[in-house]
Amino acid sequence: MYIVDRVGGGDSFGGGLIYALLNGKSTQDAVEFAVAASCLKHTIEGDYNMVSVDEVEKLAAGNGSGRIQR
């Protein structure tokens, strides 16, 4: 992966953390989900994170191959 646009990375982290905690993830899993959401946002131009929950969960689970599957 490479950085396309840094705008919205912090918002994606915050949103990912809130989503994960509200959906019953443990604290560690919630942080990993939030980091993955933020990382994926950096690969998208603009301020809106256009990734799915499935994409975030795959990256958080360790699929860091660098290939984004859409």
PyMOL Python script that loads the backbone (N, CA, C, O; Angstrom):
from pymol import cmd

cmd.read_pdbstr("""\
ATOM      1  N   MET A   1       0.834  -1.174   0.000  1.00  0.00           N
ATOM      2  CA  MET A   1       0.000   0.000   0.000  1.00  0.00           C
ATOM      3  C   MET A   1       0.879   1.236   0.000  1.00  0.00           C
ATOM      4  O   MET A   1       2.011   1.204   0.481  1.00  0.00           O
ATOM      5  N   TYR A   2       0.376   2.278  -0.518  1.00  0.00           N
ATOM      6  CA  TYR A   2       1.073   3.548  -0.455  1.00  0.00           C
ATOM      7  C   TYR A   2       0.064   4.646  -0.154  1.00  0.00           C
ATOM      8  O   TYR A   2      -1.132   4.493  -0.401  1.00  0.00           O
ATOM      9  N   ILE A   3       0.558   5.746   0.378  1.00  0.00           N
ATOM     10  CA  ILE A   3      -0.320   6.841   0.790  1.00  0.00           C
ATOM     11  C   ILE A   3      -0.742   7.653  -0.428  1.00  0.00           C
ATOM     12  O   ILE A   3       0.096   8.159  -1.175  1.00  0.00           O
ATOM     13  N   VAL A   4      -2.042   7.767  -0.616  1.00  0.00           N
ATOM     14  CA  VAL A   4      -2.610   8.580  -1.682  1.00  0.00           C
ATOM     15  C   VAL A   4      -3.040   9.922  -1.114  1.00  0.00           C
ATOM     16  O   VAL A   4      -2.817  10.964  -1.731  1.00  0.00           O
ATOM     17  N   ASP A   5      -3.653   9.897   0.053  1.00  0.00           N
ATOM     18  CA  ASP A   5      -4.167  11.121   0.675  1.00  0.00           C
ATOM     19  C   ASP A   5      -4.277  10.897   2.177  1.00  0.00           C
ATOM     20  O   ASP A   5      -4.910   9.940   2.623  1.00  0.00           O
ATOM     21  N   ARG A   6      -3.665  11.776   2.952  1.00  0.00           N
ATOM     22  CA  ARG A   6      -3.693  11.609   4.409  1.00  0.00           C
ATOM     23  C   ARG A   6      -4.940  12.193   5.057  1.00  0.00           C
ATOM     24  O   ARG A   6      -5.226  11.903   6.219  1.00  0.00           O
ATOM     25  N   VAL A   7      -5.679  13.004   4.327  1.00  0.00           N
ATOM     26  CA  VAL A   7      -6.871  13.654   4.881  1.00  0.00           C
ATOM     27  C   VAL A   7      -7.901  12.593   5.264  1.00  0.00           C
ATOM     28  O   VAL A   7      -8.235  11.725   4.458  1.00  0.00           O
ATOM     29  N   GLY A   8      -8.398  12.667   6.487  1.00  0.00           N
ATOM     30  CA  GLY A   8      -9.447  11.764   6.946  1.00  0.00           C
ATOM     31  C   GLY A   8      -8.946  10.538   7.680  1.00  0.00           C
ATOM     32  O   GLY A   8      -9.748   9.731   8.152  1.00  0.00           O
ATOM     33  N   GLY A   9      -7.635  10.381   7.787  1.00  0.00           N
ATOM     34  CA  GLY A   9      -7.086   9.216   8.478  1.00  0.00           C
ATOM     35  C   GLY A   9      -7.444   9.178   9.953  1.00  0.00           C
ATOM     36  O   GLY A   9      -7.759   8.117  10.493  1.00  0.00           O
ATOM     37  N   GLY A  10      -7.398  10.324  10.601  1.00  0.00           N
ATOM     38  CA  GLY A  10      -7.749  10.397  12.024  1.00  0.00           C
ATOM     39  C   GLY A  10      -9.234  10.166  12.252  1.00  0.00           C
ATOM     40  O   GLY A  10      -9.635   9.495  13.203  1.00  0.00           O
ATOM     41  N   ASP A  11     -10.034  10.727  11.374  1.00  0.00           N
ATOM     42  CA  ASP A  11     -11.484  10.515  11.470  1.00  0.00           C
ATOM     43  C   ASP A  11     -11.826   9.043  11.257  1.00  0.00           C
ATOM     44  O   ASP A  11     -12.712   8.499  11.916  1.00  0.00           O
ATOM     45  N   SER A  12     -11.118   8.409  10.335  1.00  0.00           N
ATOM     46  CA  SER A  12     -11.353   6.989  10.082  1.00  0.00           C
ATOM     47  C   SER A  12     -10.948   6.144  11.282  1.00  0.00           C
ATOM     48  O   SER A  12     -11.605   5.153  11.601  1.00  0.00           O
ATOM     49  N   PHE A  13      -9.864   6.540  11.945  1.00  0.00           N
ATOM     50  CA  PHE A  13      -9.455   5.831  13.152  1.00  0.00           C
ATOM     51  C   PHE A  13     -10.538   5.964  14.221  1.00  0.00           C
ATOM     52  O   PHE A  13     -10.956   4.968  14.812  1.00  0.00           O
ATOM     53  N   GLY A  14     -10.987   7.184  14.464  1.00  0.00           N
ATOM     54  CA  GLY A  14     -12.020   7.421  15.479  1.00  0.00           C
ATOM     55  C   GLY A  14     -13.313   6.694  15.169  1.00  0.00           C
ATOM     56  O   GLY A  14     -13.916   6.078  16.048  1.00  0.00           O
ATOM     57  N   GLY A  15     -13.740   6.766  13.914  1.00  0.00           N
ATOM     58  CA  GLY A  15     -14.961   6.086  13.506  1.00  0.00           C
ATOM     59  C   GLY A  15     -14.831   4.576  13.618  1.00  0.00           C
ATOM     60  O   GLY A  15     -15.758   3.887  14.044  1.00  0.00           O
ATOM     61  N   GLY A  16     -13.662   4.072  13.228  1.00  0.00           N
ATOM     62  CA  GLY A  16     -13.421   2.630  13.328  1.00  0.00           C
ATOM     63  C   GLY A  16     -13.426   2.153  14.764  1.00  0.00           C
ATOM     64  O   GLY A  16     -13.955   1.084  15.070  1.00  0.00           O
ATOM     65  N   LEU A  17     -12.832   2.949  15.649  1.00  0.00           N
ATOM     66  CA  LEU A  17     -12.790   2.594  17.066  1.00  0.00           C
ATOM     67  C   LEU A  17     -14.196   2.575  17.661  1.00  0.00           C
ATOM     68  O   LEU A  17     -14.566   1.636  18.366  1.00  0.00           O
ATOM     69  N   ILE A  18     -14.966   3.602  17.376  1.00  0.00           N
ATOM     70  CA  ILE A  18     -16.344   3.666  17.883  1.00  0.00           C
ATOM     71  C   ILE A  18     -17.170   2.498  17.342  1.00  0.00           C
ATOM     72  O   ILE A  18     -17.885   1.834  18.093  1.00  0.00           O
ATOM     73  N   TYR A  19     -17.065   2.255  16.037  1.00  0.00           N
ATOM     74  CA  TYR A  19     -17.810   1.147  15.426  1.00  0.00           C
ATOM     75  C   TYR A  19     -17.462  -0.179  16.098  1.00  0.00           C
ATOM     76  O   TYR A  19     -18.344  -0.953  16.470  1.00  0.00           O
ATOM     77  N   ALA A  20     -16.162  -0.427  16.248  1.00  0.00           N
ATOM     78  CA  ALA A  20     -15.722  -1.709  16.806  1.00  0.00           C
ATOM     79  C   ALA A  20     -16.181  -1.892  18.244  1.00  0.00           C
ATOM     80  O   ALA A  20     -16.630  -2.976  18.616  1.00  0.00           O
ATOM     81  N   LEU A  21     -16.076  -0.855  19.050  1.00  0.00           N
ATOM     82  CA  LEU A  21     -16.500  -0.957  20.456  1.00  0.00           C
ATOM     83  C   LEU A  21     -18.013  -1.148  20.567  1.00  0.00           C
ATOM     84  O   LEU A  21     -18.491  -1.925  21.394  1.00  0.00           O
ATOM     85  N   LEU A  22     -18.759  -0.429  19.726  1.00  0.00           N
ATOM     86  CA  LEU A  22     -20.216  -0.575  19.761  1.00  0.00           C
ATOM     87  C   LEU A  22     -20.671  -1.944  19.261  1.00  0.00           C
ATOM     88  O   LEU A  22     -21.785  -2.379  19.554  1.00  0.00           O
ATOM     89  N   ASN A  23     -19.811  -2.617  18.511  1.00  0.00           N
ATOM     90  CA  ASN A  23     -20.160  -3.941  17.991  1.00  0.00           C
ATOM     91  C   ASN A  23     -19.524  -5.063  18.782  1.00  0.00           C
ATOM     92  O   ASN A  23     -19.417  -6.187  18.291  1.00  0.00           O
ATOM     93  N   GLY A  24     -19.092  -4.769  20.023  1.00  0.00           N
ATOM     94  CA  GLY A  24     -18.685  -5.794  20.959  1.00  0.00           C
ATOM     95  C   GLY A  24     -17.272  -6.335  20.824  1.00  0.00           C
ATOM     96  O   GLY A  24     -16.950  -7.367  21.412  1.00  0.00           O
ATOM     97  N   LYS A  25     -16.422  -5.659  20.061  1.00  0.00           N
ATOM     98  CA  LYS A  25     -15.038  -6.131  19.947  1.00  0.00           C
ATOM     99  C   LYS A  25     -14.288  -5.822  21.241  1.00  0.00           C
ATOM    100  O   LYS A  25     -14.604  -4.859  21.940  1.00  0.00           O
ATOM    101  N   SER A  26     -13.304  -6.639  21.547  1.00  0.00           N
ATOM    102  CA  SER A  26     -12.455  -6.373  22.714  1.00  0.00           C
ATOM    103  C   SER A  26     -11.670  -5.090  22.467  1.00  0.00           C
ATOM    104  O   SER A  26     -11.601  -4.603  21.339  1.00  0.00           O
ATOM    105  N   THR A  27     -11.083  -4.551  23.521  1.00  0.00           N
ATOM    106  CA  THR A  27     -10.317  -3.314  23.381  1.00  0.00           C
ATOM    107  C   THR A  27      -9.194  -3.483  22.361  1.00  0.00           C
ATOM    108  O   THR A  27      -9.009  -2.621  21.503  1.00  0.00           O
ATOM    109  N   GLN A  28      -8.445  -4.580  22.442  1.00  0.00           N
ATOM    110  CA  GLN A  28      -7.347  -4.822  21.501  1.00  0.00           C
ATOM    111  C   GLN A  28      -7.857  -4.953  20.073  1.00  0.00           C
ATOM    112  O   GLN A  28      -7.288  -4.360  19.156  1.00  0.00           O
ATOM    113  N   ASP A  29      -8.911  -5.714  19.875  1.00  0.00           N
ATOM    114  CA  ASP A  29      -9.474  -5.885  18.531  1.00  0.00           C
ATOM    115  C   ASP A  29     -10.035  -4.570  17.992  1.00  0.00           C
ATOM    116  O   ASP A  29      -9.948  -4.300  16.794  1.00  0.00           O
ATOM    117  N   ALA A  30     -10.608  -3.755  18.873  1.00  0.00           N
ATOM    118  CA  ALA A  30     -11.145  -2.463  18.457  1.00  0.00           C
ATOM    119  C   ALA A  30     -10.030  -1.543  17.974  1.00  0.00           C
ATOM    120  O   ALA A  30     -10.181  -0.862  16.961  1.00  0.00           O
ATOM    121  N   VAL A  31      -8.921  -1.521  18.690  1.00  0.00           N
ATOM    122  CA  VAL A  31      -7.791  -0.684  18.276  1.00  0.00           C
ATOM    123  C   VAL A  31      -7.227  -1.187  16.944  1.00  0.00           C
ATOM    124  O   VAL A  31      -6.914  -0.384  16.065  1.00  0.00           O
ATOM    125  N   GLU A  32      -7.099  -2.486  16.789  1.00  0.00           N
ATOM    126  CA  GLU A  32      -6.590  -3.037  15.532  1.00  0.00           C
ATOM    127  C   GLU A  32      -7.533  -2.733  14.369  1.00  0.00           C
ATOM    128  O   GLU A  32      -7.078  -2.448  13.261  1.00  0.00           O
ATOM    129  N   PHE A  33      -8.831  -2.792  14.613  1.00  0.00           N
ATOM    130  CA  PHE A  33      -9.819  -2.440  13.589  1.00  0.00           C
ATOM    131  C   PHE A  33      -9.674  -0.970  13.211  1.00  0.00           C
ATOM    132  O   PHE A  33      -9.691  -0.622  12.031  1.00  0.00           O
ATOM    133  N   ALA A  34      -9.532  -0.113  14.215  1.00  0.00           N
ATOM    134  CA  ALA A  34      -9.407   1.318  13.971  1.00  0.00           C
ATOM    135  C   ALA A  34      -8.142   1.649  13.188  1.00  0.00           C
ATOM    136  O   ALA A  34      -8.179   2.471  12.272  1.00  0.00           O
ATOM    137  N   VAL A  35      -7.044   1.029  13.532  1.00  0.00           N
ATOM    138  CA  VAL A  35      -5.788   1.251  12.807  1.00  0.00           C
ATOM    139  C   VAL A  35      -5.935   0.788  11.361  1.00  0.00           C
ATOM    140  O   VAL A  35      -5.486   1.472  10.441  1.00  0.00           O
ATOM    141  N   ALA A  36      -6.553  -0.354  11.158  1.00  0.00           N
ATOM    142  CA  ALA A  36      -6.747  -0.861   9.800  1.00  0.00           C
ATOM    143  C   ALA A  36      -7.627   0.082   8.985  1.00  0.00           C
ATOM    144  O   ALA A  36      -7.346   0.328   7.812  1.00  0.00           O
ATOM    145  N   ALA A  37      -8.689   0.612   9.592  1.00  0.00           N
ATOM    146  CA  ALA A  37      -9.564   1.554   8.895  1.00  0.00           C
ATOM    147  C   ALA A  37      -8.794   2.803   8.497  1.00  0.00           C
ATOM    148  O   ALA A  37      -8.959   3.315   7.390  1.00  0.00           O
ATOM    149  N   SER A  38      -7.956   3.290   9.397  1.00  0.00           N
ATOM    150  CA  SER A  38      -7.153   4.476   9.114  1.00  0.00           C
ATOM    151  C   SER A  38      -6.139   4.205   8.010  1.00  0.00           C
ATOM    152  O   SER A  38      -5.953   5.034   7.119  1.00  0.00           O
ATOM    153  N   CYS A  39      -5.487   3.058   8.064  1.00  0.00           N
ATOM    154  CA  CYS A  39      -4.503   2.703   7.030  1.00  0.00           C
ATOM    155  C   CYS A  39      -5.160   2.615   5.654  1.00  0.00           C
ATOM    156  O   CYS A  39      -4.624   3.121   4.668  1.00  0.00           O
ATOM    157  N   LEU A  40      -6.309   1.978   5.596  1.00  0.00           N
ATOM    158  CA  LEU A  40      -6.995   1.863   4.313  1.00  0.00           C
ATOM    159  C   LEU A  40      -7.446   3.217   3.791  1.00  0.00           C
ATOM    160  O   LEU A  40      -7.437   3.451   2.582  1.00  0.00           O
ATOM    161  N   LYS A  41      -7.840   4.108   4.689  1.00  0.00           N
ATOM    162  CA  LYS A  41      -8.259   5.445   4.258  1.00  0.00           C
ATOM    163  C   LYS A  41      -7.127   6.169   3.549  1.00  0.00           C
ATOM    164  O   LYS A  41      -7.370   6.938   2.618  1.00  0.00           O
ATOM    165  N   HIS A  42      -5.906   5.935   3.974  1.00  0.00           N
ATOM    166  CA  HIS A  42      -4.765   6.599   3.346  1.00  0.00           C
ATOM    167  C   HIS A  42      -4.594   6.191   1.880  1.00  0.00           C
ATOM    168  O   HIS A  42      -3.849   6.842   1.147  1.00  0.00           O
ATOM    169  N   THR A  43      -5.256   5.146   1.451  1.00  0.00           N
ATOM    170  CA  THR A  43      -5.140   4.687   0.067  1.00  0.00           C
ATOM    171  C   THR A  43      -6.246   5.249  -0.817  1.00  0.00           C
ATOM    172  O   THR A  43      -6.344   4.895  -1.992  1.00  0.00           O
ATOM    173  N   ILE A  44      -7.084   6.130  -0.254  1.00  0.00           N
ATOM    174  CA  ILE A  44      -8.225   6.677  -0.982  1.00  0.00           C
ATOM    175  C   ILE A  44      -8.101   8.192  -1.029  1.00  0.00           C
ATOM    176  O   ILE A  44      -7.850   8.839  -0.012  1.00  0.00           O
ATOM    177  N   GLU A  45      -8.281   8.747  -2.217  1.00  0.00           N
ATOM    178  CA  GLU A  45      -8.230  10.204  -2.366  1.00  0.00           C
ATOM    179  C   GLU A  45      -9.510  10.823  -1.811  1.00  0.00           C
ATOM    180  O   GLU A  45     -10.601  10.286  -2.003  1.00  0.00           O
ATOM    181  N   GLY A  46      -9.371  11.937  -1.134  1.00  0.00           N
ATOM    182  CA  GLY A  46     -10.520  12.655  -0.596  1.00  0.00           C
ATOM    183  C   GLY A  46     -10.723  12.390   0.886  1.00  0.00           C
ATOM    184  O   GLY A  46      -9.930  11.704   1.531  1.00  0.00           O
ATOM    185  N   ASP A  47     -11.800  12.949   1.406  1.00  0.00           N
ATOM    186  CA  ASP A  47     -12.038  12.933   2.844  1.00  0.00           C
ATOM    187  C   ASP A  47     -12.973  11.820   3.291  1.00  0.00           C
ATOM    188  O   ASP A  47     -13.240  11.699   4.487  1.00  0.00           O
ATOM    189  N   TYR A  48     -13.471  11.017   2.389  1.00  0.00           N
ATOM    190  CA  TYR A  48     -14.484  10.016   2.730  1.00  0.00           C
ATOM    191  C   TYR A  48     -13.897   8.613   2.604  1.00  0.00           C
ATOM    192  O   TYR A  48     -13.356   8.256   1.558  1.00  0.00           O
ATOM    193  N   ASN A  49     -14.005   7.819   3.668  1.00  0.00           N
ATOM    194  CA  ASN A  49     -13.467   6.465   3.661  1.00  0.00           C
ATOM    195  C   ASN A  49     -14.460   5.531   2.973  1.00  0.00           C
ATOM    196  O   ASN A  49     -15.559   5.305   3.478  1.00  0.00           O
ATOM    197  N   MET A  50     -14.070   4.996   1.829  1.00  0.00           N
ATOM    198  CA  MET A  50     -14.966   4.190   1.004  1.00  0.00           C
ATOM    199  C   MET A  50     -14.696   2.692   1.118  1.00  0.00           C
ATOM    200  O   MET A  50     -14.930   1.958   0.158  1.00  0.00           O
ATOM    201  N   VAL A  51     -14.211   2.223   2.260  1.00  0.00           N
ATOM    202  CA  VAL A  51     -13.923   0.796   2.420  1.00  0.00           C
ATOM    203  C   VAL A  51     -15.056   0.118   3.179  1.00  0.00           C
ATOM    204  O   VAL A  51     -15.821   0.765   3.894  1.00  0.00           O
ATOM    205  N   SER A  52     -15.146  -1.176   3.012  1.00  0.00           N
ATOM    206  CA  SER A  52     -16.187  -1.937   3.700  1.00  0.00           C
ATOM    207  C   SER A  52     -15.651  -2.484   5.026  1.00  0.00           C
ATOM    208  O   SER A  52     -14.442  -2.533   5.253  1.00  0.00           O
ATOM    209  N   VAL A  53     -16.562  -2.885   5.875  1.00  0.00           N
ATOM    210  CA  VAL A  53     -16.184  -3.506   7.144  1.00  0.00           C
ATOM    211  C   VAL A  53     -15.366  -4.769   6.867  1.00  0.00           C
ATOM    212  O   VAL A  53     -14.399  -5.051   7.574  1.00  0.00           O
ATOM    213  N   ASP A  54     -15.748  -5.515   5.858  1.00  0.00           N
ATOM    214  CA  ASP A  54     -15.028  -6.733   5.508  1.00  0.00           C
ATOM    215  C   ASP A  54     -13.568  -6.438   5.142  1.00  0.00           C
ATOM    216  O   ASP A  54     -12.664  -7.160   5.563  1.00  0.00           O
ATOM    217  N   GLU A  55     -13.342  -5.387   4.368  1.00  0.00           N
ATOM    218  CA  GLU A  55     -11.973  -5.013   3.993  1.00  0.00           C
ATOM    219  C   GLU A  55     -11.146  -4.648   5.224  1.00  0.00           C
ATOM    220  O   GLU A  55      -9.983  -5.032   5.343  1.00  0.00           O
ATOM    221  N   VAL A  56     -11.764  -3.904   6.131  1.00  0.00           N
ATOM    222  CA  VAL A  56     -11.054  -3.493   7.350  1.00  0.00           C
ATOM    223  C   VAL A  56     -10.744  -4.715   8.200  1.00  0.00           C
ATOM    224  O   VAL A  56      -9.632  -4.851   8.709  1.00  0.00           O
ATOM    225  N   GLU A  57     -11.717  -5.604   8.359  1.00  0.00           N
ATOM    226  CA  GLU A  57     -11.493  -6.797   9.177  1.00  0.00           C
ATOM    227  C   GLU A  57     -10.400  -7.693   8.599  1.00  0.00           C
ATOM    228  O   GLU A  57      -9.625  -8.282   9.352  1.00  0.00           O
ATOM    229  N   LYS A  58     -10.331  -7.802   7.278  1.00  0.00           N
ATOM    230  CA  LYS A  58      -9.274  -8.601   6.644  1.00  0.00           C
ATOM    231  C   LYS A  58      -7.898  -8.018   6.937  1.00  0.00           C
ATOM    232  O   LYS A  58      -6.971  -8.757   7.267  1.00  0.00           O
ATOM    233  N   LEU A  59      -7.757  -6.712   6.819  1.00  0.00           N
ATOM    234  CA  LEU A  59      -6.465  -6.090   7.107  1.00  0.00           C
ATOM    235  C   LEU A  59      -6.130  -6.213   8.588  1.00  0.00           C
ATOM    236  O   LEU A  59      -4.989  -6.507   8.943  1.00  0.00           O
ATOM    237  N   ALA A  60      -7.110  -5.990   9.450  1.00  0.00           N
ATOM    238  CA  ALA A  60      -6.887  -6.097  10.899  1.00  0.00           C
ATOM    239  C   ALA A  60      -6.491  -7.514  11.307  1.00  0.00           C
ATOM    240  O   ALA A  60      -5.776  -7.710  12.289  1.00  0.00           O
ATOM    241  N   ALA A  61      -6.962  -8.500  10.543  1.00  0.00           N
ATOM    242  CA  ALA A  61      -6.653  -9.901  10.853  1.00  0.00           C
ATOM    243  C   ALA A  61      -5.271 -10.316  10.369  1.00  0.00           C
ATOM    244  O   ALA A  61      -4.831 -11.437  10.624  1.00  0.00           O
ATOM    245  N   GLY A  62      -4.592  -9.421   9.679  1.00  0.00           N
ATOM    246  CA  GLY A  62      -3.229  -9.728   9.269  1.00  0.00           C
ATOM    247  C   GLY A  62      -3.016  -9.873   7.784  1.00  0.00           C
ATOM    248  O   GLY A  62      -1.918 -10.231   7.358  1.00  0.00           O
ATOM    249  N   ASN A  63      -4.027  -9.606   6.980  1.00  0.00           N
ATOM    250  CA  ASN A  63      -3.846  -9.665   5.542  1.00  0.00           C
ATOM    251  C   ASN A  63      -3.217  -8.357   5.082  1.00  0.00           C
ATOM    252  O   ASN A  63      -3.889  -7.499   4.510  1.00  0.00           O
ATOM    253  N   GLY A  64      -1.938  -8.218   5.335  1.00  0.00           N
ATOM    254  CA  GLY A  64      -1.211  -6.996   4.980  1.00  0.00           C
ATOM    255  C   GLY A  64      -0.377  -7.172   3.742  1.00  0.00           C
ATOM    256  O   GLY A  64       0.745  -6.669   3.671  1.00  0.00           O
ATOM    257  N   SER A  65      -0.898  -7.872   2.774  1.00  0.00           N
ATOM    258  CA  SER A  65      -0.145  -8.167   1.564  1.00  0.00           C
ATOM    259  C   SER A  65       0.143  -6.924   0.743  1.00  0.00           C
ATOM    260  O   SER A  65       0.995  -6.942  -0.144  1.00  0.00           O
ATOM    261  N   GLY A  66      -0.574  -5.838   1.040  1.00  0.00           N
ATOM    262  CA  GLY A  66      -0.416  -4.632   0.248  1.00  0.00           C
ATOM    263  C   GLY A  66      -1.380  -4.555  -0.905  1.00  0.00           C
ATOM    264  O   GLY A  66      -1.443  -3.542  -1.602  1.00  0.00           O
ATOM    265  N   ARG A  67      -2.133  -5.616  -1.114  1.00  0.00           N
ATOM    266  CA  ARG A  67      -3.108  -5.630  -2.194  1.00  0.00           C
ATOM    267  C   ARG A  67      -4.484  -5.344  -1.620  1.00  0.00           C
ATOM    268  O   ARG A  67      -4.945  -6.033  -0.710  1.00  0.00           O
ATOM    269  N   ILE A  68      -5.127  -4.335  -2.150  1.00  0.00           N
ATOM    270  CA  ILE A  68      -6.472  -3.999  -1.725  1.00  0.00           C
ATOM    271  C   ILE A  68      -7.437  -4.728  -2.643  1.00  0.00           C
ATOM    272  O   ILE A  68      -7.349  -4.617  -3.866  1.00  0.00           O
ATOM    273  N   GLN A  69      -8.343  -5.462  -2.058  1.00  0.00           N
ATOM    274  CA  GLN A  69      -9.268  -6.249  -2.850  1.00  0.00           C
ATOM    275  C   GLN A  69     -10.638  -5.618  -2.775  1.00  0.00           C
ATOM    276  O   GLN A  69     -11.267  -5.573  -1.718  1.00  0.00           O
ATOM    277  N   ARG A  70     -11.085  -5.133  -3.911  1.00  0.00           N
ATOM    278  CA  ARG A  70     -12.388  -4.466  -3.980  1.00  0.00           C
ATOM    279  C   ARG A  70     -13.231  -5.112  -5.024  1.00  0.00           C
ATOM    280  O   ARG A  70     -14.370  -4.699  -5.242  1.00  0.00           O
TER     281      ARG A  70
END
""", "prot")
cmd.dss("prot")
cmd.show_as("cartoon", "prot")
cmd.util.cbc("prot")
cmd.orient("prot")
